[in-house]
Amino acid sequence: MSMLEETSVGTIDVIKGIIAEQKLNAIKAQELGDDDDLRGGAAGLESLDCLNIILTLQERFGLEIENTRICVEVFRTPRTLADFVAATRPAAGDQHV
């Protein structure tokens, strides 16, 4: 497993925890599969859920997410959210102190 894949796996677990928190633990993080549909199914994310998840991702991962980068496809699965976080994170040398 590459470093990127390991980071992605850790990120997916964090994202599942954030989703569970957002849904007030009506669904448990361990019940969510990496490729489970977040818009339907057990998670059933609504627009306000998605907004709160984006705010939490920004806080937890130190991201600055532009509104124009957020789309429905980002919230398809925990994996697509993790991919979005990975693509949005600044490179190690680009971080400002």
SVG drawing of the C-alpha trace seen along z (x, -y; Angstrom):
<svg xmlns="http://www.w3.org/2000/svg" viewBox="-32 -31 40 33">
<polyline fill="none" stroke="black" stroke-width="0.4" points="0.0,0.0 1.4,-3.4 1.7,-6.4 -1.2,-8.1 -3.4,-5.0 -2.6,-4.8 -3.4,-8.5 -6.6,-8.0 -7.6,-5.1 -7.0,-7.2 -8.9,-10.1 -11.8,-7.9 -12.1,-6.7 -12.0,-10.3 -14.7,-11.2 -16.9,-8.3 -16.6,-9.6 -17.6,-13.1 -20.6,-11.8 -21.7,-9.8 -21.3,-12.9 -23.3,-15.0 -26.1,-12.4 -26.0,-12.4 -24.8,-8.9 -28.0,-7.6 -25.5,-5.7 -22.2,-4.4 -18.9,-5.1 -18.1,-1.4 -21.4,-0.8 -20.4,-3.0 -18.5,-1.3 -15.9,-3.2 -18.1,-3.2 -21.5,-3.5 -23.9,-6.1 -24.0,-9.0 -27.0,-10.8 -29.3,-7.8 -29.1,-4.7 -28.3,-4.8 -26.5,-8.1 -29.1,-10.0 -27.1,-13.3 -29.1,-16.5 -27.8,-19.8 -27.3,-21.2 -25.5,-18.0 -23.1,-18.5 -22.5,-22.1 -21.7,-21.1 -19.4,-18.3 -17.5,-20.8 -17.0,-23.2 -15.8,-20.3 -13.4,-19.1 -12.0,-22.6 -11.4,-22.7 -10.0,-19.2 -7.8,-19.2 -6.9,-22.9 -8.4,-23.3 -9.6,-26.3 -12.4,-25.1 -13.8,-27.4 -17.6,-27.1 -17.0,-26.6 -15.1,-23.3 -18.0,-21.7 -20.4,-19.6 -22.8,-16.8 -20.2,-14.2 -17.9,-15.1 -20.5,-13.7 -21.2,-10.5 -19.2,-8.2 -16.8,-8.4 -14.0,-7.6 -15.0,-10.5 -14.9,-12.8 -11.5,-11.5 -10.2,-12.0 -11.6,-15.6 -9.8,-16.2 -6.5,-14.8 -6.8,-17.0 -7.6,-20.1 -4.8,-19.7 -1.9,-22.0 1.4,-20.3 3.7,-20.0 6.0,-22.8 3.0,-25.1 1.6,-25.3 1.9,-28.7 2.9,-29.0"/>
</svg>
